[in-house]
Amino acid sequence: MANSPQGVLATTSVSPLCARGLVLLGLYAVTTPALSEGFIDDSHGTLTLRNFYLDRDYKDEGAKTAAREWAQGFIMNVESGFTPGTVGFGLDARGLMGVKLDSSPDRSGTELLPVSSSDKRAADEYSRLAMTAKMRFAQTTVKSGDVSIFLPFAFASPSRLLPQTFRGTTLSSKDIDGLTLNTGYIDRINKRDSTDYQPMSIASPNGRFNGAATSSHMAYVGGDYQVNKDLSLRVYHAEVADLYQQNTLALLHNVQVGEGTLSTDLRSFFSDEEGSAKGGKVDNRNLSALFGYRFGGHRLSLGYMHASGDTATPYVSGTELMGMSELTMSSDFLNAKERTWQAIYDYDFAAAGVPGLKSRLRYVRGDNIELAALNADDRKEREFQMELGYVIQGGPLKNVGLMVRKSIYRNDFPAGAAFRDENQTRFLVLYTVPIW
């Protein structure tokens, strides 16, 4: 990863032949009137501005007392329409840039900015340009190049300054009523604080696996089936070559109970090693259930997650696993043998006459944790999370989003653990401007 403190600039690492093909496709469609009708007329572009402040205030006795940075992100997305005909072709482009507003070597490492391995200094700016060719036939779309996937076993992390993307080819089909079929082949990942594509590896906090081992590709197939308006099913199989394979099953159901709606969210991940198992042994079953009840502006949710098998739950480093602990701030709660409880209270202030204002309180607690690499077992961790978000409803700042998130995290892990006692604070200002 290029990460000079004076700033870094990188482009998507598609082959020269592929890059020329993408450009020629766009030029051909633009200069051919019969083709430009859909390619140009259905195109659109947006510019998203993200101002992000992240503060980790460590409360243990580690040498580093804080990780604290402030940065500005610019995300431009340009998407063409499709050329006319039975098979339509299109071209998308994404330009990303992050600018340092505040950082120093003694408190860098929030993953908002690339950091030099030599002096721990964050880059002044970093950027990349990514392109994606696409093809549509009926209700099936194929994309190749820089792609984003938001699937339960590999969810492109949205929790830093710039989005995390992949290099590969994906297919999504809605030709069968109620069924969304997804399959893909991914060979590289571009992490949220990186400027180039890298081989994929297995996430290994607390020394769970061999995090230095890499994979040549990830292949997956599966889909989401909407049985009716209240019931949906999700089934996926993914293989990360020579690291692990994972099967995902999920069920989501809503039913009217009294004046509110009761929701059931059941998720499961079954994981084993794959191929030469360069990341080490993988043996895990992760089962979870979350029950929520919404009435008026209130929603109360209670959940439990149970991990069994000899290892932690695996996932691709740089992504998030959409288990019950998704979008926690300070830990992933996916350690070996971990049993996790959580309670969530959400309130939408639109019910009280303040549209655009939402809040969340969340408590997550895990116990029975085994940390084999640290010779520890029966350990505990807990996180209390507060969140408040507001989207301005009118005036010159209409649609500007403001969010503040606060986390208080504690554990009894031994020295050397990846997750440390901390108070974490995030401030985010988000605004998307349509270009055309």
C-alpha positions as CSV (number, residue, x, y, z in Angstrom):
1,M,0.0,0.0,0.0
2,A,1.4,3.4,-1.0
3,N,1.2,5.6,2.0
4,S,3.7,8.4,1.8
5,P,2.9,11.1,4.4
6,Q,3.0,13.7,1.6
7,G,0.0,12.1,0.0
8,V,-0.8,9.1,-2.1
9,L,-2.5,8.6,-5.4
10,A,-3.5,5.3,-7.0
11,T,-5.8,4.1,-9.7
12,T,-7.7,0.9,-10.0
13,S,-5.4,-2.0,-10.9
14,V,-7.3,-3.4,-13.9
15,S,-5.1,-4.7,-16.7
16,P,-4.1,-2.2,-19.5
17,L,-6.1,-4.2,-22.0
18,C,-9.2,-4.2,-19.7
19,A,-8.8,-0.4,-19.1
20,R,-8.6,0.3,-22.8
21,G,-11.7,-1.8,-23.3
22,L,-13.6,0.1,-20.7
23,V,-12.7,3.5,-22.3
24,L,-13.4,2.3,-25.8
25,L,-16.8,1.1,-24.7
26,G,-17.7,4.5,-23.3
27,L,-16.4,6.4,-26.3
28,Y,-18.2,4.1,-28.7
29,A,-21.5,4.5,-26.9
30,V,-21.1,8.3,-26.6
31,T,-20.3,8.8,-30.3
32,T,-22.9,6.4,-31.7
33,P,-26.4,8.1,-31.5
34,A,-28.3,4.9,-31.6
35,L,-26.4,3.6,-28.5
36,S,-26.1,6.9,-26.6
37,E,-29.9,7.0,-26.1
38,G,-29.9,4.8,-23.1
39,F,-26.2,5.0,-22.2
40,I,-26.3,8.8,-21.8
41,D,-29.9,9.6,-21.1
42,D,-30.2,7.2,-18.2
43,S,-26.9,8.2,-16.7
44,H,-26.5,10.0,-13.4
45,G,-23.8,11.3,-11.1
46,T,-23.5,12.1,-7.4
47,L,-20.9,13.7,-5.2
48,T,-20.9,12.6,-1.5
49,L,-19.0,14.6,1.1
50,R,-18.1,12.8,4.4
51,N,-16.5,14.7,7.3
52,F,-15.4,12.2,9.9
53,Y,-13.8,12.5,13.3
54,L,-12.9,9.4,15.2
55,D,-11.5,9.2,18.8
56,R,-10.4,6.1,20.6
57,D,-9.5,6.9,24.2
58,Y,-7.8,3.8,25.6
59,K,-8.4,3.0,29.2
60,D,-6.0,0.2,29.8
61,E,-2.2,0.3,30.5
62,G,-1.1,0.0,26.9
63,A,1.7,2.1,25.5
64,K,-0.6,4.0,23.1
65,T,-3.1,6.1,25.0
66,A,-5.3,7.2,22.0
67,A,-6.0,7.0,18.3
68,R,-7.6,10.3,17.2
69,E,-8.0,11.7,13.7
70,W,-10.2,14.0,11.6
71,A,-10.5,13.7,7.8
72,Q,-12.6,14.9,4.9
73,G,-13.8,12.4,2.2
74,F,-15.0,13.0,-1.4
75,I,-16.8,10.2,-3.2
76,M,-17.9,10.8,-6.8
77,N,-20.1,8.1,-8.4
78,V,-20.9,8.3,-12.1
79,E,-23.2,5.6,-13.5
80,S,-24.2,5.3,-17.1
81,G,-27.4,3.8,-18.4
82,F,-27.4,0.8,-20.7
83,T,-27.2,0.7,-24.5
84,P,-30.4,-0.3,-26.2
85,G,-31.0,-3.9,-27.4
86,T,-31.6,-7.3,-25.9
87,V,-28.2,-7.1,-24.2
88,G,-27.3,-3.6,-22.9
89,F,-23.8,-2.4,-22.0
90,G,-22.7,0.3,-19.6
91,L,-19.8,1.8,-17.7
92,D,-19.5,3.2,-14.2
93,A,-16.7,5.2,-12.6
94,R,-15.9,6.0,-9.0
95,G,-13.5,8.6,-7.8
96,L,-12.4,8.6,-4.1
97,M,-10.3,11.1,-2.2
98,G,-9.5,11.5,1.5
99,V,-7.9,14.6,3.0
100,K,-6.2,14.7,6.4
101,L,-7.6,17.5,8.6
102,D,-5.9,16.5,11.9
103,S,-3.6,13.7,13.0
104,S,-0.2,13.0,14.5
105,P,2.1,9.9,14.7
106,D,1.3,9.3,18.4
107,R,-2.5,9.0,17.7
108,S,-2.8,7.8,14.1
109,G,-4.3,4.4,13.2
110,T,-8.0,5.0,13.2
111,E,-8.3,3.6,9.7
112,L,-9.6,6.9,8.4
113,L,-6.2,7.5,6.6
114,P,-3.3,5.4,5.4
115,V,-0.4,5.3,7.8
116,S,3.3,5.0,7.1
117,S,4.8,1.8,8.6
118,S,8.1,3.6,9.3
119,D,7.1,6.7,11.2
120,K,3.3,6.1,11.9
121,R,2.5,9.4,10.1
122,A,-0.8,9.6,8.3
123,A,-0.9,10.6,4.6
124,D,-2.0,14.2,3.9
125,E,-4.3,12.8,1.2
126,Y,-5.0,9.6,-0.7
127,S,-7.2,8.9,-3.7
128,R,-8.1,6.3,-6.2
129,L,-10.1,6.0,-9.5
130,A,-12.1,2.9,-10.1
131,M,-14.0,1.8,-13.2
132,T,-16.7,-0.9,-13.7
133,A,-18.0,-2.4,-16.9
134,K,-21.6,-3.7,-16.8
135,M,-23.9,-5.7,-19.0
136,R,-27.7,-6.2,-18.6
137,F,-29.9,-9.0,-20.0
138,A,-33.6,-8.9,-19.0
139,Q,-33.4,-8.6,-15.2
140,T,-29.8,-9.9,-14.9
141,T,-26.9,-7.6,-14.4
142,V,-23.2,-8.5,-14.7
143,K,-20.5,-6.1,-13.4
144,S,-16.7,-6.5,-13.8
145,G,-13.9,-4.3,-12.4
146,D,-14.3,-2.4,-9.2
147,V,-17.4,-3.9,-7.4
148,S,-19.1,-3.5,-4.1
149,I,-20.8,-6.5,-2.4
150,F,-23.1,-6.2,0.6
151,L,-23.7,-9.9,1.4
152,P,-24.0,-11.6,4.9
153,F,-20.5,-13.3,4.7
154,A,-18.7,-10.2,3.3
155,F,-20.3,-6.9,3.8
156,A,-18.2,-4.0,2.4
157,S,-17.5,-1.9,5.5
158,P,-19.2,1.5,5.6
159,S,-17.7,2.5,8.9
160,R,-14.8,4.7,7.8
161,L,-14.1,7.7,5.6
162,L,-14.1,6.0,2.2
163,P,-15.9,2.8,1.1
164,Q,-14.2,-0.6,0.9
165,T,-14.5,-2.3,-2.5
166,F,-13.4,-5.4,-4.4
167,R,-12.0,-6.3,-7.8
168,G,-13.8,-9.0,-9.6
169,T,-17.0,-10.0,-11.5
170,T,-20.5,-10.2,-10.0
171,L,-23.8,-11.4,-11.3
172,S,-27.2,-10.4,-9.8
173,S,-30.4,-11.7,-11.3
174,K,-34.1,-10.9,-10.5
175,D,-35.6,-12.9,-13.4
176,I,-37.5,-15.2,-11.0
177,D,-40.3,-13.4,-9.2
178,G,-39.3,-12.9,-5.5
179,L,-35.8,-14.3,-5.9
180,T,-32.6,-12.3,-6.1
181,L,-29.7,-14.6,-7.2
182,N,-26.2,-13.4,-6.5
183,T,-22.9,-15.0,-7.6
184,G,-19.4,-13.7,-8.1
185,Y,-15.7,-14.2,-8.3
186,I,-13.5,-11.8,-6.4
187,D,-9.7,-11.8,-6.5
188,R,-8.6,-8.6,-4.7
189,I,-9.8,-6.3,-2.0
190,N,-9.3,-2.5,-1.7
191,K,-9.6,-1.7,2.0
192,R,-11.2,1.4,3.4
193,D,-7.8,3.1,4.3
194,S,-5.9,1.8,1.2
195,T,-5.2,3.0,-2.3
196,D,-4.5,-0.2,-4.0
197,Y,-5.9,-3.8,-4.4
198,Q,-4.4,-6.4,-2.2
199,P,-4.9,-10.2,-1.8
200,M,-7.6,-11.2,0.6
201,S,-6.7,-12.6,4.0
202,I,-8.6,-13.9,7.0
203,A,-9.4,-11.5,9.9
204,S,-7.3,-12.5,12.8
205,P,-7.7,-10.2,15.9
206,N,-6.4,-11.8,19.0
207,G,-4.3,-14.2,16.9
208,R,-7.4,-16.3,15.9
209,F,-5.9,-17.4,12.6
210,N,-2.8,-16.9,10.5
211,G,-3.6,-13.4,9.3
212,A,-0.5,-13.3,7.0
213,A,-1.9,-16.0,4.8
214,T,-3.6,-14.8,1.6
215,S,-6.1,-16.2,-0.9
216,S,-6.1,-16.1,-4.7
217,H,-9.8,-15.5,-4.8
218,M,-13.3,-15.7,-3.2
219,A,-16.2,-17.4,-5.1
220,Y,-19.8,-17.3,-3.9
221,V,-23.3,-18.2,-4.9
222,G,-26.7,-17.8,-3.2
223,G,-29.7,-15.7,-3.0
224,D,-32.5,-14.0,-1.1
225,Y,-36.1,-15.2,-1.6
226,Q,-39.1,-13.1,-0.6
227,V,-41.7,-15.7,0.2
228,N,-44.3,-13.1,0.9
229,K,-44.2,-9.5,2.2
230,D,-43.5,-10.7,5.7
231,L,-41.1,-13.6,5.2
232,S,-37.8,-13.8,3.5
233,L,-35.1,-16.5,3.3
234,R,-31.4,-16.1,2.6
235,V,-29.0,-18.9,1.6
236,Y,-25.3,-18.5,0.5
237,H,-22.2,-20.6,0.0
238,A,-18.8,-18.9,-0.1
239,E,-15.2,-20.2,-0.6
240,V,-12.2,-18.1,0.2
241,A,-9.6,-20.2,-1.6
242,D,-7.1,-22.1,0.7
243,L,-8.5,-20.3,3.8
244,Y,-12.0,-21.2,4.6
245,Q,-15.5,-22.0,3.3
246,Q,-18.8,-20.7,4.8
247,N,-22.5,-21.5,4.4
248,T,-25.0,-18.9,5.5
249,L,-28.7,-19.5,6.3
250,A,-31.1,-16.8,7.5
251,L,-34.8,-16.2,8.0
252,L,-36.5,-12.8,8.5
253,H,-40.1,-12.6,9.5
254,N,-42.6,-9.9,10.5
255,V,-46.0,-10.3,12.1
256,Q,-48.6,-7.9,13.4
257,V,-49.0,-8.2,17.2
258,G,-51.4,-5.8,18.8
259,E,-50.7,-2.2,17.7
260,G,-47.1,-3.1,16.7
261,T,-45.0,-5.4,14.6
262,L,-42.9,-8.3,16.0
263,S,-39.8,-9.1,13.9
264,T,-37.8,-12.3,14.0
265,D,-34.2,-12.4,12.6
266,L,-32.5,-15.8,12.6
267,R,-28.9,-16.1,11.2
268,S,-26.4,-18.9,11.0
269,F,-22.9,-19.3,9.6
270,F,-21.2,-22.7,9.3
271,S,-17.5,-22.5,8.6
272,D,-14.6,-25.0,7.9
273,E,-11.2,-24.7,6.3
274,E,-10.8,-24.8,2.5
275,G,-8.1,-26.2,0.3
276,S,-4.6,-26.1,1.9
277,A,-6.0,-24.1,4.9
278,K,-3.1,-21.6,5.0
279,G,-4.9,-19.6,7.7
280,G,-5.0,-22.6,10.1
281,K,-7.8,-24.7,11.3
282,V,-11.3,-23.4,10.9
283,D,-14.2,-25.1,12.8
284,N,-17.1,-22.8,13.8
285,R,-20.9,-22.7,14.0
286,N,-22.3,-19.2,14.7
287,L,-26.1,-19.2,15.4
288,S,-28.1,-16.1,16.4
289,A,-31.6,-14.9,17.0
290,L,-32.9,-11.3,17.3
291,F,-36.5,-10.5,18.2
292,G,-37.8,-6.9,17.9
293,Y,-41.1,-5.2,18.6
294,R,-41.9,-1.9,17.0
295,F,-44.8,0.3,18.1
296,G,-45.1,4.0,17.3
297,G,-41.6,5.5,17.2
298,H,-40.3,2.8,19.6
299,R,-38.5,-0.4,18.8
300,L,-37.1,-2.8,21.4
301,S,-34.9,-5.7,20.4
302,L,-33.4,-8.6,22.3
303,G,-30.9,-11.1,20.9
304,Y,-28.6,-14.0,21.6
305,M,-25.6,-15.3,19.6
306,H,-23.8,-18.6,20.2
307,A,-20.5,-19.7,18.7
308,S,-19.4,-23.4,18.9
309,G,-16.6,-25.4,17.4
310,D,-12.9,-25.1,18.0
311,T,-12.2,-21.7,16.4
312,A,-13.6,-18.2,16.1
313,T,-16.0,-17.2,13.3
314,P,-13.9,-16.4,10.1
315,Y,-14.5,-13.5,7.8
316,V,-12.4,-11.6,5.2
317,S,-10.1,-9.0,6.7
318,G,-11.4,-5.5,6.0
319,T,-15.1,-6.5,5.7
320,E,-17.8,-7.1,8.3
321,L,-19.7,-10.3,8.9
322,M,-23.4,-9.7,9.1
323,G,-23.9,-11.7,12.3
324,M,-25.9,-10.4,15.3
325,S,-23.0,-8.2,16.3
326,E,-22.8,-6.2,13.1
327,L,-21.8,-2.6,13.3
328,T,-20.5,-2.8,16.9
329,M,-17.8,-0.2,17.3
330,S,-15.0,-1.6,19.4
331,S,-15.1,-5.4,19.0
332,D,-16.7,-8.0,16.6
333,F,-17.9,-10.4,19.4
334,L,-16.9,-13.3,17.1
335,N,-14.3,-15.1,19.3
336,A,-14.2,-18.9,19.8
337,K,-16.9,-20.3,22.1
338,E,-18.4,-16.8,22.7
339,R,-21.9,-16.5,24.0
340,T,-23.4,-13.0,23.3
341,W,-26.5,-11.2,24.6
342,Q,-27.7,-7.9,23.3
343,A,-30.5,-5.4,23.9
344,I,-31.3,-2.5,21.6
345,Y,-33.7,0.4,22.0
346,D,-34.4,2.6,18.9
347,Y,-36.6,5.7,18.8
348,D,-37.7,7.6,15.7
349,F,-38.5,11.2,16.8
350,A,-40.8,11.6,13.8
351,A,-43.5,10.0,16.0
352,A,-43.0,13.0,18.4
353,G,-43.1,15.6,15.5
354,V,-39.4,15.8,14.8
355,P,-38.8,14.0,11.5
356,G,-35.2,13.2,10.6
357,L,-34.1,12.6,14.2
358,K,-33.3,9.1,15.3
359,S,-31.6,7.6,18.3
360,R,-30.3,4.2,19.5
361,L,-29.1,2.7,22.8
362,R,-27.4,-0.7,22.6
363,Y,-25.8,-3.0,25.1
364,V,-23.8,-6.1,24.0
365,R,-22.2,-8.6,26.4
366,G,-20.1,-11.7,25.5
367,D,-18.7,-14.4,27.9
368,N,-17.3,-17.9,27.8
369,I,-14.6,-16.5,25.4
370,E,-11.6,-18.7,24.4
371,L,-8.5,-17.0,23.3
372,A,-6.2,-19.9,22.4
373,A,-3.4,-17.8,21.0
374,L,-3.2,-15.8,24.3
375,N,-3.7,-18.9,26.5
376,A,-6.9,-17.6,28.0
377,D,-10.4,-18.9,28.4
378,D,-13.7,-18.0,30.1
379,R,-13.1,-14.3,29.3
380,K,-15.7,-11.6,29.0
381,E,-16.3,-8.4,27.0
382,R,-19.1,-5.8,27.0
383,E,-20.0,-2.7,25.0
384,F,-22.5,0.1,25.6
385,Q,-23.3,2.1,22.5
386,M,-25.2,5.4,22.1
387,E,-26.1,6.9,18.7
388,L,-28.0,10.0,17.6
389,G,-28.6,11.0,14.0
390,Y,-30.4,13.9,12.3
391,V,-31.1,14.7,8.7
392,I,-31.9,18.4,8.2
393,Q,-35.3,18.7,6.7
394,G,-35.3,22.1,5.1
395,G,-33.5,25.3,4.4
396,P,-30.1,25.8,2.6
397,L,-28.7,22.7,4.5
398,K,-31.5,20.4,3.6
399,N,-30.5,16.7,3.5
400,V,-27.3,17.2,5.4
401,G,-26.9,14.3,7.7
402,L,-25.3,14.6,11.2
403,M,-24.4,11.6,13.4
404,V,-22.7,11.1,16.7
405,R,-21.8,7.6,18.1
406,K,-20.4,6.8,21.5
407,S,-19.1,3.5,22.7
408,I,-17.8,2.3,26.1
409,Y,-16.0,-1.0,25.8
410,R,-14.4,-3.2,28.5
411,N,-13.0,-6.7,28.7
412,D,-10.8,-8.9,30.8
413,F,-8.5,-10.1,28.0
414,P,-4.8,-10.6,28.7
415,A,-2.1,-8.2,27.5
416,G,-1.6,-8.3,23.7
417,A,-5.2,-8.7,22.8
418,A,-6.4,-6.7,19.8
419,F,-9.5,-5.3,21.5
420,R,-8.6,-2.9,24.2
421,D,-10.6,-1.1,26.9
422,E,-11.7,2.2,25.4
423,N,-14.2,5.0,25.1
424,Q,-14.8,5.7,21.4
425,T,-16.5,8.7,19.9
426,R,-17.4,9.3,16.2
427,F,-18.8,12.4,14.6
428,L,-19.9,12.3,11.0
429,V,-21.3,14.9,8.6
430,L,-22.7,13.5,5.4
431,Y,-24.1,15.2,2.3
432,T,-24.8,13.9,-1.2
433,V,-25.1,16.3,-4.1
434,P,-26.7,15.2,-7.3
435,I,-24.5,16.3,-10.2
436,W,-27.1,15.5,-12.9
